[in-house]
C-alpha cells in the first residue's frame, strides 16, 4: 500500500489517500497481514476499527466480505444494510450488497439493489461491476433468456478493465458461437429514435441513459409511462419491448413489440420488430418438441446385443469419435421408423439406442442403456424396444427420463433422423438433405402458422393488408434456418410470397459493426462500409456461422487489398474454402486453395504452411470420395511429406479408412528411406495442426 498522501486511496473511492483513509492506513495494513495467519485476531481488530470509524465504507465492505467467506452471508448482508441506512448512496457498499443479494437470492429478488448500484458506480468500480454483470449474464443464459444474457455480458465487456477484458470477451464469444439456437438475440438490440418533445423527450433521454447503464427495469418503467401520453408512438413501444427483453421479461417484451410493429411507419423496421416478437412467442410457447433420453441399467450380457442385431427393425449406428475402442466401449444402434428405404436413399429412424458398459458374457457389471427419441415418439419407441429386448430388461425396471433438448414444435418440421447403410459420404448426405429441405420449405408455405392467425404463408400473401405479417413470417423462417444450421438461399420463397427486398442501411464511418443488430446486418450496404467495418463484419459472421452473410462480406473484403492484408489473406481464402465445402462448389474450392497457397511463397515457414494447407484440402475433399483431386493430393503428400514427416502417412491412412476411401490406401505408401527435413528438426510433427483433430 502506498503511503503517498496524493496517491489513490486504498479503499477504491477514487479520492486521494490524504482526503479519505489516511487515518486508518496503518491499522488496515496490519489487518491485511493478520488475515493470512491470524484471521480471528484480524476480524476482532476490524470490528474494533469499524466501531471507531462507523462511516468508513472500506471497513464495512472488508468486514462483510470476511463474513461471506465464513459462510455467514446473512450477517454480511445485515452489515451492508445497516451502513446504507446512514449512507444510502455509497456505491462500494451498494455493490457489495448487490453481490451478496445476487448470490443469496438470485437476480429477480436483487434487481432493484443491482440497478441502484449500477447507477451510482463510477469508473473506479469497473472491475466489480463487470464481474457482477458477467454473473447475471451466465444466470440469464441458464434460465433461457439469451437476449438478456448477451446484453449483460456485452455491458460487462464495456466495463471490464484491461486485465479482465480478454476473459469477458472470451465469455461473450463463446455465448455467440455456441448458441446458434438463440439467433438473432445474441447481438445488440437497438433503441429507436422517438421524435418526442417536452417532458416526454426528457423521460426518453433518462430511459436511454439507464439502458446504457444496464438498468433496464427502470428504463422500461419510464417507457411504459410515456406510452400513457404517447399511445401511438411505435418507437416508444419498441423501446419498451427492448428494455423488457434485456431485463429478462421476454413474454412482456413480445407483447410490446407486437404492438410496436403495427405503429412503426418504416416497413422494414416494422417487419423486423414483428419478427423479434414472433420469435419470442415461439421460444416461450408451450407447444414444444422435446428430445428425451430414457435411461436404465440392465444386467451386462451379450444377449441384448445379439437380439438387437437379429431384429430387422434395428441397425448398428457408427460409433462417434469420442467412443472408447476397448471391450467396454459404447455400442450404438438405431430403431428404424420404417424398414422401407426413402426415395432419395436411407431410412428414417425413430430412436437412438446406446449401450455403455462391459457387454462380455459373464461379466459382473451392469450396462447403461439409453434410448433417445422425440417426446411424441418415446412411448411407442420404448414399447417396440422392450418387445425386441424381451427378457433382457426386467419388468420392474423404472427408467429415468431426461430432456436433452427442447425447442418450438415448428422446428421438428425441418428435422429428420436418417440412417444410411452403407454410410454415404458427407457430400452425398448434404445433397440429400438440401433436396429434402426444399420439400420442407414447400410444405411450410402451405402450413397454417400461429403467427399468421392460422393462415398459411401462401394464404397470407394473397391479402395485401397482411403484407407486414407475411414479411415477418419470412424473416422468422430465415431465423429458424440459421438456428438449425441450414444456410440455403430463400430467394424463391421470398419471391413466391411477394416479400419485398429490404432497403439497404448505411452506417456512419465511425460506427462499429458490433453495435448493429443481427437482423439489420442483413440489410447493410457492404460497398459503403469502411475497411474497418468490413473487417469487423467478417469476424462477426465467422464467429456466429452466418454463412451467407459471411460469403458476401468475404467477397467485399477480398476486393479491398489493404483490408485483406490486415485480416490475413490466407485466413480469408480458407474461409471461402469452408463456404465452398458447405455448398459443394468444387470450382470455388480449387480457386480458394490455390489463392491460399500463393500466400505461403514468402512465408518463413513455407514448408509447414504448405503441408497444413494440403492436409486441410484433403480433409475437405474427402467429403466426396469421388473427387478427382484426391489422388493428386495424395500423390503430393506421399512425394513431398511422408518421407520427411513419417507420422503424417499414418494419420492420412487412418483418415482414408474413416471416410470409406480404403481403395486409395495404396496411394500413400512411402517409397524411399525416411529422413527428417531440416525445416522440421526443431519442430516435432506432433505439433502440426491436423484438420480432423479439431
C-alpha positions as CSV (number, residue, x, y, z in Angstrom):
1,X,0.0,0.0,0.0
2,X,1.4,3.4,-1.0
3,X,2.0,6.0,1.7
4,X,1.9,8.9,-0.8
5,X,-0.9,11.1,0.5
6,X,-1.8,12.1,-3.0
7,X,-2.0,8.6,-4.4
8,X,-5.4,7.0,-5.0
9,X,-6.9,5.8,-1.7
10,X,-6.7,2.1,-0.8
11,X,-10.5,1.8,-0.5
12,X,-11.2,2.4,-4.1
13,X,-13.3,5.6,-3.5
14,X,-11.4,7.5,-6.2
15,X,-10.3,10.1,-3.7
16,X,-6.7,10.9,-2.7
17,X,-5.4,9.0,0.3
18,X,-4.9,12.2,2.2
19,X,-8.6,13.1,2.0
20,X,-10.0,9.6,2.6
21,X,-8.4,6.8,4.6
22,X,-5.0,8.0,5.7
23,X,-6.1,7.9,9.3
24,X,-6.7,4.2,9.2
25,X,-3.9,3.2,6.8
26,X,-1.6,1.7,9.4
27,X,-4.4,-0.3,11.0
28,X,-5.6,-1.7,7.6
29,X,-2.1,-2.8,6.7
30,X,-1.8,-4.7,10.0
31,X,-5.2,-6.3,9.4
32,X,-4.2,-7.4,6.0
33,X,-1.1,-9.1,7.4
34,X,-3.1,-10.8,10.2
35,X,-5.7,-12.2,7.8
36,X,-3.1,-14.6,6.4
37,X,-2.3,-16.5,9.6
38,X,-4.4,-15.0,12.4
39,X,-7.9,-14.5,10.9
40,X,-9.6,-14.3,14.3
41,X,-7.4,-11.5,15.5
42,X,-7.8,-9.7,12.2
43,X,-11.6,-10.0,12.5
44,X,-11.6,-8.7,16.1
45,X,-9.4,-5.7,15.1
46,X,-11.6,-5.0,12.1
47,X,-14.7,-4.9,14.3
48,X,-13.0,-2.5,16.7
49,X,-11.8,-0.3,13.9
50,X,-15.3,-0.2,12.4
51,X,-16.8,0.7,15.8
52,X,-14.4,3.6,15.9
53,X,-15.0,4.7,12.3
54,X,-18.6,3.7,11.5
55,X,-18.7,5.9,8.4
56,X,-15.8,4.3,6.6
57,X,-17.2,2.3,3.7
58,X,-14.0,0.3,3.2
59,X,-14.4,-1.1,6.7
60,X,-17.9,-2.4,6.3
61,X,-17.1,-3.9,2.9
62,X,-14.0,-5.7,4.3
63,X,-16.0,-7.0,7.2
64,X,-18.9,-8.1,5.0
65,X,-16.6,-10.0,2.7
66,X,-14.9,-11.6,5.6
67,X,-18.3,-12.8,6.9
68,X,-19.2,-14.0,3.4
69,X,-16.0,-16.1,3.3
70,X,-17.0,-17.6,6.6
71,X,-20.4,-18.6,5.1
72,X,-22.2,-16.0,7.2
73,X,-23.9,-14.3,4.3
74,X,-26.9,-13.1,6.4
75,X,-24.6,-11.3,8.8
76,X,-22.7,-9.7,5.8
77,X,-26.0,-8.7,4.3
78,X,-27.1,-7.1,7.5
79,X,-23.9,-5.1,7.9
80,X,-24.3,-3.6,4.5
81,X,-28.0,-2.8,5.0
82,X,-27.2,-1.1,8.4
83,X,-24.5,1.0,6.8
84,X,-26.7,2.0,3.9
85,X,-29.4,3.3,6.2
86,X,-26.9,6.0,7.2
87,X,-25.2,6.4,3.7
88,X,-27.8,5.3,1.1
89,X,-25.7,6.4,-1.9
90,X,-22.4,4.7,-1.1
91,X,-21.5,2.8,-4.3
92,X,-19.0,0.4,-2.8
93,X,-21.3,-0.9,-0.1
94,X,-24.2,-1.0,-2.6
95,X,-22.1,-3.1,-5.0
96,X,-21.1,-5.4,-2.1
97,X,-24.8,-5.7,-1.1
98,X,-25.8,-6.4,-4.7
99,X,-23.2,-9.2,-5.0
100,X,-24.4,-10.7,-1.7
101,X,-28.0,-10.5,-2.7
102,X,-27.4,-11.9,-6.2
103,X,-25.6,-14.9,-4.8
104,X,-28.1,-15.4,-2.0
105,X,-31.5,-14.5,-3.6
106,X,-30.9,-14.6,-7.4
107,X,-31.4,-11.8,-9.9
108,X,-35.2,-11.4,-9.7
109,X,-35.1,-10.5,-6.0
110,X,-31.9,-8.4,-6.3
111,X,-32.8,-6.4,-9.4
112,X,-33.6,-3.1,-7.6
113,X,-30.4,-3.2,-5.5
114,X,-28.3,-4.1,-8.6
115,X,-29.8,-1.3,-10.7
116,X,-29.3,1.2,-7.8
117,X,-25.6,0.1,-7.6
118,X,-25.1,0.4,-11.3
119,X,-26.4,4.0,-11.3
120,X,-24.1,5.1,-8.6
121,X,-20.9,3.1,-9.6
122,X,-18.1,5.1,-11.1
123,X,-15.1,4.1,-13.3
124,X,-13.1,3.1,-10.2
125,X,-15.6,0.3,-9.6
126,X,-15.4,-1.1,-13.1
127,X,-13.9,-4.5,-12.2
128,X,-16.6,-5.2,-9.6
129,X,-19.4,-4.0,-12.0
130,X,-18.0,-6.2,-14.8
131,X,-17.9,-9.3,-12.6
132,X,-21.4,-8.8,-11.4
133,X,-22.8,-8.2,-14.9
134,X,-21.0,-11.3,-16.2
135,X,-22.6,-13.4,-13.4
136,X,-26.0,-12.1,-14.3
137,X,-25.4,-12.9,-17.9
138,X,-24.5,-16.5,-17.1
139,X,-27.6,-16.9,-14.9
140,X,-29.8,-15.5,-17.7
141,X,-28.4,-17.9,-20.2
142,X,-29.1,-20.9,-17.9
143,X,-32.7,-19.8,-17.5
144,X,-33.4,-19.5,-21.2
145,X,-33.2,-15.7,-21.6
146,X,-30.4,-15.3,-24.2
147,X,-31.1,-11.6,-25.1
148,X,-30.7,-10.6,-21.5
149,X,-27.7,-12.8,-21.2
150,X,-26.0,-11.2,-24.2
151,X,-26.9,-7.6,-23.0
152,X,-25.4,-8.2,-19.6
153,X,-22.2,-9.8,-20.8
154,X,-21.7,-7.2,-23.6
155,X,-22.1,-4.5,-21.0
156,X,-19.6,-6.3,-18.7
157,X,-17.1,-6.2,-21.6
158,X,-17.5,-2.5,-21.8
159,X,-16.9,-2.1,-18.1
160,X,-14.1,-4.6,-17.8
161,X,-10.6,-3.2,-17.0
162,X,-7.8,-4.2,-19.3
163,X,-6.7,-7.2,-17.1
164,X,-10.3,-8.6,-17.3
165,X,-11.2,-7.6,-20.8
166,X,-9.9,-10.8,-22.5
167,X,-11.8,-13.1,-20.1
168,X,-15.1,-11.2,-20.6
169,X,-14.7,-11.1,-24.4
170,X,-14.0,-14.8,-24.4
171,X,-17.2,-15.4,-22.5
172,X,-19.1,-13.2,-24.9
173,X,-17.6,-15.0,-27.9
174,X,-18.5,-18.4,-26.5
175,X,-22.0,-17.2,-25.9
176,X,-22.4,-16.3,-29.6
177,X,-20.5,-19.2,-31.1
178,X,-22.2,-21.9,-29.0
179,X,-25.8,-20.7,-29.0
180,X,-27.0,-20.5,-32.6
181,X,-30.4,-21.6,-31.4
182,X,-30.8,-18.1,-30.0
183,X,-30.3,-16.2,-33.3
184,X,-30.8,-13.2,-33.5
185,X,-31.0,-12.4,-29.8
186,X,-27.3,-12.9,-29.2
187,X,-26.5,-9.5,-30.5
188,X,-27.2,-5.9,-29.7
189,X,-30.8,-4.7,-29.9
190,X,-31.2,-1.0,-30.7
191,X,-33.5,1.7,-29.3
192,X,-35.3,3.7,-31.9
193,X,-35.4,7.5,-32.1
194,X,-38.8,8.5,-30.7
195,X,-39.2,12.1,-32.0
196,X,-40.7,13.2,-28.7
197,X,-40.8,16.7,-27.3
198,X,-41.1,18.4,-23.9
199,X,-41.3,16.2,-20.7
200,X,-41.7,13.0,-22.8
201,X,-38.4,13.8,-24.5
202,X,-36.7,14.3,-21.1
203,X,-38.1,10.9,-19.9
204,X,-36.9,9.3,-23.1
205,X,-33.4,10.6,-22.5
206,X,-33.4,9.3,-18.9
207,X,-34.6,5.9,-20.1
208,X,-31.7,5.8,-22.7
209,X,-29.1,6.7,-20.1
210,X,-30.5,4.0,-17.7
211,X,-30.4,1.5,-20.6
212,X,-26.7,2.3,-21.3
213,X,-26.0,1.6,-17.6
214,X,-27.8,-1.8,-17.7
215,X,-30.7,-0.6,-15.6
216,X,-33.4,-2.0,-17.9
217,X,-36.2,-2.3,-15.4
218,X,-36.3,1.5,-14.6
219,X,-35.8,2.2,-18.3
220,X,-38.9,0.0,-19.1
221,X,-40.9,1.8,-16.4
222,X,-40.1,5.2,-17.9
223,X,-41.1,4.0,-21.4
224,X,-44.3,2.4,-20.0
225,X,-45.2,5.8,-18.6
226,X,-44.5,7.6,-21.9
227,X,-46.9,5.2,-23.7
228,X,-49.7,6.6,-21.5
229,X,-49.3,10.0,-23.1
230,X,-48.0,8.8,-26.5
231,X,-50.0,5.7,-27.1
232,X,-49.5,5.7,-30.9
233,X,-45.7,6.2,-30.9
234,X,-44.4,2.9,-32.3
235,X,-40.8,3.7,-31.4
236,X,-41.6,4.2,-27.7
237,X,-43.4,0.8,-27.6
238,X,-40.4,-0.8,-29.5
239,X,-38.0,0.7,-26.9
240,X,-40.3,-0.5,-24.1
241,X,-40.1,-4.1,-25.6
242,X,-36.3,-4.0,-25.9
243,X,-35.9,-2.8,-22.3
244,X,-38.2,-5.5,-21.1
245,X,-36.4,-8.1,-23.1
246,X,-32.9,-7.1,-21.9
247,X,-34.3,-7.0,-18.3
248,X,-35.2,-10.7,-18.7
249,X,-39.0,-10.5,-19.3
250,X,-39.5,-12.0,-22.8
251,X,-43.2,-12.5,-22.7
252,X,-43.9,-8.9,-21.8
253,X,-41.4,-7.8,-24.4
254,X,-43.2,-9.9,-27.1
255,X,-46.5,-8.1,-26.4
256,X,-44.9,-4.7,-26.5
257,X,-43.1,-5.5,-29.8
258,X,-46.2,-6.8,-31.4
259,X,-48.0,-3.6,-30.7
260,X,-45.0,-1.5,-31.8
261,X,-44.8,-3.2,-35.2
262,X,-48.3,-2.1,-36.0
263,X,-47.4,1.5,-35.3
264,X,-43.9,1.9,-36.8
265,X,-44.0,3.7,-40.2
266,X,-40.8,2.3,-41.6
267,X,-41.9,-1.0,-43.2
268,X,-38.6,-2.8,-42.9
269,X,-38.2,-1.8,-39.2
270,X,-41.8,-2.8,-38.5
271,X,-41.2,-6.2,-40.1
272,X,-38.0,-6.8,-38.0
273,X,-39.8,-5.7,-34.8
274,X,-42.7,-8.1,-35.6
275,X,-40.1,-10.8,-36.3
276,X,-38.5,-10.4,-32.9
277,X,-41.9,-10.6,-31.3
278,X,-42.8,-13.8,-33.2
279,X,-39.5,-15.5,-32.3
280,X,-40.1,-14.6,-28.6
281,X,-43.6,-16.2,-29.0
282,X,-42.0,-19.3,-30.4
283,X,-39.3,-19.5,-27.8
284,X,-41.7,-19.3,-24.9
285,X,-44.6,-21.2,-26.4
286,X,-45.8,-24.3,-24.5
287,X,-46.1,-26.1,-27.9
288,X,-42.6,-27.6,-27.9
289,X,-40.8,-30.5,-29.4
290,X,-38.5,-32.2,-26.9
291,X,-35.8,-34.8,-27.3
292,X,-36.0,-37.3,-24.4
293,X,-33.3,-39.7,-23.2
294,X,-34.7,-42.6,-21.3
295,X,-32.1,-44.5,-19.3
296,X,-31.8,-47.5,-17.0
297,X,-29.3,-50.1,-16.0
298,X,-29.6,-53.7,-17.3
299,X,-27.5,-56.8,-16.5
300,X,-24.3,-56.9,-18.5
301,X,-24.8,-59.6,-21.2
302,X,-24.1,-60.1,-24.9
303,X,-27.6,-61.4,-25.2
304,X,-29.1,-57.9,-25.6
305,X,-26.7,-57.0,-28.4
306,X,-27.4,-60.3,-30.1
307,X,-31.2,-59.7,-30.0
308,X,-30.8,-56.2,-31.3
309,X,-28.6,-57.4,-34.2
310,X,-31.1,-60.1,-35.2
311,X,-34.1,-57.8,-35.4
312,X,-34.6,-56.2,-38.8
313,X,-36.0,-53.0,-37.2
314,X,-32.6,-52.3,-35.5
315,X,-29.5,-51.3,-37.3
316,X,-26.0,-50.6,-36.0
317,X,-25.0,-47.0,-35.9
318,X,-21.5,-45.7,-36.4
319,X,-19.6,-45.1,-33.2
320,X,-18.7,-41.5,-32.5
321,X,-15.1,-40.2,-32.4
322,X,-15.0,-40.0,-28.6
323,X,-16.1,-43.6,-28.1
324,X,-13.5,-45.8,-26.5
325,X,-12.2,-48.7,-28.7
326,X,-11.8,-51.3,-25.9
327,X,-14.2,-54.1,-24.9
328,X,-16.2,-51.8,-22.6
329,X,-16.7,-49.3,-25.4
330,X,-20.1,-47.7,-26.2
331,X,-22.3,-49.6,-28.7
332,X,-24.8,-47.7,-30.7
333,X,-27.9,-48.8,-32.6
334,X,-30.9,-47.2,-34.3
335,X,-34.5,-48.2,-34.1
336,X,-36.0,-47.8,-37.6
337,X,-39.3,-46.0,-38.1
338,X,-39.9,-47.8,-41.4
339,X,-37.8,-50.6,-42.9
340,X,-38.5,-49.3,-46.4
341,X,-35.9,-47.0,-47.8
342,X,-36.6,-43.4,-48.7
343,X,-36.9,-42.4,-52.4
344,X,-33.6,-40.4,-52.1
345,X,-31.9,-43.2,-50.1
346,X,-31.6,-44.0,-46.4
347,X,-34.2,-45.0,-43.8
348,X,-35.9,-42.9,-41.2
349,X,-35.1,-44.0,-37.7
350,X,-37.3,-43.5,-34.6
351,X,-34.8,-43.6,-31.8
352,X,-31.1,-44.0,-31.0
353,X,-30.0,-46.8,-28.7
354,X,-26.8,-46.6,-26.6
355,X,-25.2,-49.4,-24.6
356,X,-22.4,-48.3,-22.3
357,X,-20.5,-50.9,-20.2
358,X,-18.9,-54.3,-20.4
359,X,-21.1,-56.5,-22.5
360,X,-19.0,-59.6,-22.3
361,X,-20.8,-62.8,-21.3
362,X,-20.5,-63.5,-17.6
363,X,-19.2,-60.0,-16.6
364,X,-20.4,-58.8,-13.2
365,X,-21.0,-55.2,-14.1
366,X,-24.2,-53.5,-15.4
367,X,-24.8,-52.0,-18.8
368,X,-26.2,-48.5,-19.0
369,X,-29.0,-48.4,-21.6
370,X,-30.2,-45.1,-23.1
371,X,-32.9,-44.7,-25.6
372,X,-33.2,-41.2,-27.2
373,X,-36.3,-40.1,-29.1
374,X,-38.7,-37.3,-29.6
375,X,-41.1,-36.8,-26.8
376,X,-44.0,-37.6,-29.1
377,X,-42.3,-40.9,-30.2
378,X,-40.8,-42.0,-26.9
379,X,-43.6,-44.2,-25.6
380,X,-44.0,-46.1,-28.9
381,X,-40.3,-46.4,-29.4
382,X,-39.8,-47.8,-25.8
383,X,-42.6,-50.3,-26.3
384,X,-41.0,-51.6,-29.5
385,X,-37.6,-51.7,-27.9
386,X,-38.9,-53.7,-24.9
387,X,-40.6,-56.2,-27.3
388,X,-37.2,-56.7,-29.0
389,X,-35.1,-56.8,-25.8
390,X,-37.6,-59.2,-24.2
391,X,-36.2,-60.9,-21.1
392,X,-33.0,-58.7,-21.1
393,X,-34.9,-56.0,-19.3
394,X,-36.8,-56.9,-16.1
395,X,-40.5,-56.0,-15.8
396,X,-39.9,-53.9,-12.7
397,X,-37.2,-51.7,-14.3
398,X,-38.2,-48.0,-13.9
399,X,-36.2,-45.9,-16.4
400,X,-35.3,-42.2,-15.8
401,X,-36.3,-39.6,-18.4
402,X,-34.1,-36.6,-19.1
403,X,-34.9,-33.7,-21.5
404,X,-31.9,-33.5,-23.8
405,X,-33.3,-30.6,-25.9
406,X,-36.5,-28.6,-26.0
407,X,-37.4,-26.3,-28.9
408,X,-40.5,-24.9,-30.6
409,X,-42.5,-27.6,-32.3
410,X,-42.3,-26.0,-35.7
411,X,-38.5,-26.8,-35.7
412,X,-39.4,-30.5,-35.9
413,X,-40.8,-29.9,-39.4
414,X,-37.2,-29.1,-40.5
415,X,-35.6,-32.1,-38.8
416,X,-35.1,-35.7,-39.9
417,X,-33.3,-38.7,-38.5
418,X,-31.9,-40.7,-41.4
419,X,-29.8,-43.8,-41.3
420,X,-27.6,-44.8,-44.3
421,X,-26.4,-48.3,-44.8
422,X,-23.9,-48.4,-46.2
423,X,-22.8,-45.0,-44.9
424,X,-22.9,-42.3,-47.6
425,X,-20.3,-39.6,-48.0
426,X,-20.7,-36.2,-46.3
427,X,-21.2,-34.6,-49.7
428,X,-24.0,-37.1,-50.6
429,X,-25.6,-36.5,-47.3
430,X,-25.6,-32.7,-47.8
431,X,-27.1,-33.1,-51.3
432,X,-29.9,-35.3,-50.0
433,X,-30.5,-33.0,-47.0
434,X,-30.8,-30.0,-49.4
435,X,-33.3,-31.8,-51.6
436,X,-35.3,-32.8,-48.5
437,X,-35.1,-29.3,-47.1
438,X,-36.5,-27.8,-50.3
439,X,-39.5,-30.1,-49.9
440,X,-39.8,-28.9,-46.2
441,X,-39.9,-25.3,-47.4
442,X,-42.7,-26.0,-49.9
443,X,-44.7,-27.7,-47.1
444,X,-44.0,-24.7,-44.8
445,X,-45.6,-22.4,-47.5
446,X,-48.8,-24.3,-47.2
447,X,-48.8,-25.0,-43.4
448,X,-51.0,-22.8,-41.1
449,X,-48.9,-20.6,-38.9
450,X,-49.9,-19.4,-35.4
451,X,-48.2,-16.0,-36.1
452,X,-50.5,-15.7,-39.2
453,X,-53.6,-16.3,-37.2
454,X,-54.0,-19.8,-38.6
455,X,-53.3,-18.9,-42.2
456,X,-50.6,-20.4,-44.3
457,X,-47.9,-18.1,-45.7
458,X,-49.4,-18.6,-49.2
459,X,-52.8,-17.6,-48.0
460,X,-51.4,-14.6,-46.0
461,X,-49.5,-13.4,-49.1
462,X,-52.8,-13.2,-51.0
463,X,-54.0,-10.4,-48.7
464,X,-52.3,-7.0,-49.3
465,X,-53.4,-5.9,-45.8
466,X,-51.2,-8.7,-44.3
467,X,-48.0,-7.7,-46.0
468,X,-46.3,-6.9,-42.7
469,X,-47.2,-10.3,-41.1
470,X,-46.2,-12.1,-44.3
471,X,-42.8,-10.4,-44.3
472,X,-42.3,-11.1,-40.6
473,X,-43.2,-14.8,-41.3
474,X,-40.5,-14.9,-43.9
475,X,-37.9,-13.3,-41.6
476,X,-38.9,-15.8,-38.9
477,X,-38.2,-18.6,-41.4
478,X,-34.8,-17.2,-42.1
479,X,-34.1,-17.1,-38.3
480,X,-35.2,-20.7,-37.9
481,X,-33.0,-21.8,-40.8
482,X,-30.0,-20.2,-39.2
483,X,-30.8,-21.8,-35.8
484,X,-30.9,-25.3,-37.3
485,X,-27.7,-24.6,-39.4
486,X,-29.4,-24.5,-42.8
487,X,-28.0,-21.8,-44.9
488,X,-29.7,-22.3,-48.3
489,X,-30.9,-19.3,-50.3
490,X,-34.6,-18.4,-49.6
491,X,-34.9,-16.1,-52.6
492,X,-37.5,-18.4,-54.3
493,X,-39.6,-18.3,-51.1
494,X,-39.3,-14.5,-50.9
495,X,-40.5,-14.1,-54.5
496,X,-43.3,-16.6,-54.1
497,X,-44.7,-14.7,-51.1
498,X,-44.1,-11.3,-52.7
499,X,-42.0,-10.1,-49.8
500,X,-40.1,-7.0,-50.9
501,X,-36.3,-6.8,-50.8
502,X,-35.5,-4.7,-47.7
503,X,-33.9,-1.3,-48.1
504,X,-30.2,-1.1,-47.5
505,X,-28.9,0.7,-44.5
506,X,-25.8,2.9,-44.3
507,X,-23.7,3.4,-41.3
508,X,-21.6,6.3,-40.1
509,X,-18.0,5.7,-40.8
510,X,-17.2,5.6,-37.1
511,X,-19.9,3.2,-36.1
512,X,-18.8,-0.3,-35.1
513,X,-20.4,-3.3,-36.8
514,X,-20.6,-5.0,-33.4
515,X,-23.2,-2.4,-32.4
516,X,-25.6,-3.3,-35.2
517,X,-28.4,-5.8,-34.5
518,X,-28.1,-9.0,-36.4
519,X,-31.3,-8.5,-38.4
520,X,-30.1,-5.1,-39.5
521,X,-26.7,-6.7,-40.6
522,X,-28.7,-8.5,-43.3
523,X,-29.5,-5.1,-44.8
524,X,-26.1,-3.5,-44.8
525,X,-24.8,-1.7,-47.9
526,X,-21.4,-3.5,-47.9
527,X,-19.8,-1.5,-50.6
528,X,-20.3,1.7,-48.5
529,X,-18.7,0.3,-45.4
530,X,-15.2,1.4,-44.3
531,X,-12.4,-1.2,-44.4
532,X,-12.5,-1.4,-40.6
533,X,-16.3,-2.1,-40.7
534,X,-15.8,-4.8,-43.4
535,X,-13.1,-6.5,-41.2
536,X,-15.5,-6.4,-38.2
537,X,-18.3,-7.9,-40.2
538,X,-16.2,-10.8,-41.5
539,X,-15.0,-11.6,-37.9
540,X,-18.6,-11.3,-36.6
541,X,-20.2,-13.5,-39.2
542,X,-17.4,-16.1,-38.9
543,X,-18.0,-16.4,-35.1
544,X,-21.7,-16.6,-35.5
545,X,-21.5,-19.0,-38.5
546,X,-23.8,-16.9,-40.7
547,X,-22.6,-18.5,-43.9
548,X,-24.5,-16.4,-46.5
549,X,-23.7,-13.1,-44.9
550,X,-20.1,-14.2,-44.4
551,X,-19.9,-15.0,-48.1
552,X,-20.9,-11.5,-49.0
553,X,-18.6,-10.0,-46.5
554,X,-15.6,-12.0,-47.7
555,X,-16.3,-11.1,-51.3
556,X,-16.2,-7.4,-50.3
557,X,-13.1,-7.9,-48.2
558,X,-11.1,-9.7,-51.0
559,X,-11.9,-6.8,-53.3
560,X,-10.1,-4.4,-50.8
561,X,-6.3,-5.3,-50.9
562,X,-5.4,-3.2,-47.8
563,X,-8.1,-4.6,-45.7
564,X,-7.4,-8.1,-46.8
565,X,-3.7,-7.7,-45.8
566,X,-4.8,-6.6,-42.3
567,X,-7.2,-9.6,-42.0
568,X,-4.8,-12.2,-43.4
569,X,-5.2,-13.3,-47.0
570,X,-4.7,-16.9,-46.1
571,X,-7.4,-16.9,-43.5
572,X,-9.8,-15.1,-45.8
573,X,-9.2,-17.7,-48.6
574,X,-9.6,-20.6,-46.2
575,X,-13.0,-19.2,-45.0
576,X,-14.0,-19.0,-48.7
577,X,-12.9,-22.7,-49.0
578,X,-15.1,-23.6,-46.0
579,X,-18.1,-22.0,-47.6
580,X,-17.3,-23.8,-50.9
581,X,-17.1,-27.0,-49.0
582,X,-20.6,-26.4,-47.5
583,X,-22.0,-25.5,-50.9
584,X,-20.3,-28.4,-52.7
585,X,-18.7,-25.9,-55.1
586,X,-15.5,-27.6,-56.4
587,X,-14.5,-24.7,-58.7
588,X,-14.6,-22.2,-55.8
589,X,-12.7,-24.7,-53.6
590,X,-10.0,-25.0,-56.2
591,X,-9.7,-21.3,-56.5
592,X,-9.7,-20.7,-52.7
593,X,-6.9,-23.2,-52.0
594,X,-4.8,-22.0,-54.9
595,X,-5.0,-18.5,-53.6
596,X,-4.2,-19.7,-50.0
597,X,-1.1,-21.5,-51.2
598,X,0.1,-18.4,-53.0
599,X,0.3,-16.7,-49.6
600,X,2.9,-19.2,-48.5
601,X,5.5,-18.3,-51.1
602,X,7.3,-15.7,-49.0
603,X,6.5,-17.3,-45.6
604,X,9.5,-18.1,-43.4
605,X,7.8,-21.4,-42.5
606,X,6.6,-22.2,-46.0
607,X,7.1,-26.0,-45.8
608,X,4.8,-26.3,-42.7
609,X,2.2,-23.9,-44.2
610,X,2.0,-25.9,-47.5
611,X,1.7,-29.1,-45.5
612,X,-1.1,-27.8,-43.4
613,X,-2.9,-26.4,-46.4
614,X,-2.6,-29.8,-48.3
615,X,-3.9,-31.7,-45.3
616,X,-6.8,-29.2,-44.9
617,X,-7.7,-29.5,-48.6
618,X,-7.6,-33.3,-48.3
619,X,-10.0,-33.2,-45.3
620,X,-12.4,-31.0,-47.3
621,X,-12.3,-33.1,-50.4
622,X,-12.8,-36.4,-48.6
623,X,-16.4,-35.2,-48.1
624,X,-16.7,-36.6,-51.6
625,X,-14.6,-39.8,-52.1
626,X,-15.1,-39.5,-55.9
627,X,-13.5,-36.1,-56.0
628,X,-10.9,-36.4,-58.9
629,X,-8.5,-34.1,-57.0
630,X,-8.0,-36.6,-54.1
631,X,-5.5,-38.9,-55.9
632,X,-3.4,-35.9,-56.9
633,X,-3.4,-34.6,-53.4
634,X,-2.4,-38.0,-52.0
635,X,0.5,-38.1,-54.5
636,X,1.7,-34.7,-53.4
637,X,1.5,-35.8,-49.8
638,X,3.3,-39.0,-50.5
639,X,6.1,-37.4,-52.6
640,X,6.7,-34.3,-50.6
641,X,5.9,-35.1,-46.9
642,X,5.7,-38.8,-46.0
643,X,9.5,-39.3,-46.1
644,X,10.2,-36.1,-44.1
645,X,7.3,-36.4,-41.7
646,X,6.5,-40.1,-41.4
647,X,3.8,-39.6,-38.8
648,X,1.7,-37.9,-41.5
649,X,1.4,-41.1,-43.6
650,X,-0.3,-43.0,-40.7
651,X,-2.6,-40.1,-40.0
652,X,-3.7,-39.9,-43.6
653,X,-4.2,-43.7,-43.8
654,X,-6.5,-43.5,-40.7
655,X,-8.5,-40.7,-42.3
656,X,-8.9,-42.6,-45.6
657,X,-10.2,-45.6,-43.7
658,X,-12.6,-43.4,-41.6
659,X,-14.1,-41.8,-44.7
660,X,-14.6,-45.0,-46.6
661,X,-11.7,-44.4,-49.1
662,X,-9.8,-47.6,-48.4
663,X,-9.4,-48.0,-52.2
664,X,-6.9,-45.1,-52.1
665,X,-4.6,-46.6,-49.4
666,X,-2.2,-47.8,-52.0
667,X,-1.5,-44.1,-52.9
668,X,0.0,-43.3,-49.5
669,X,2.9,-45.8,-49.3
670,X,6.4,-44.1,-48.9
671,X,8.9,-45.3,-51.5
672,X,12.2,-44.1,-50.1
673,X,14.1,-44.2,-46.8
674,X,12.9,-41.9,-44.0
675,X,14.9,-38.7,-43.5
676,X,13.8,-35.8,-41.3
677,X,13.6,-32.4,-43.1
678,X,15.9,-29.7,-41.7
679,X,12.9,-27.4,-41.6
680,X,11.2,-29.7,-39.0
681,X,14.2,-30.9,-36.9
682,X,13.3,-28.5,-34.1
683,X,9.5,-28.7,-34.7
684,X,8.1,-32.1,-33.8
685,X,5.4,-33.3,-36.2
686,X,3.1,-34.0,-33.2
687,X,2.6,-30.2,-33.0
688,X,1.2,-30.0,-36.5
689,X,-2.3,-28.9,-36.9
690,X,-4.4,-31.7,-38.4
691,X,-7.9,-30.9,-39.7
692,X,-9.6,-34.0,-38.3
693,X,-8.2,-33.4,-34.9
694,X,-10.2,-30.2,-34.3
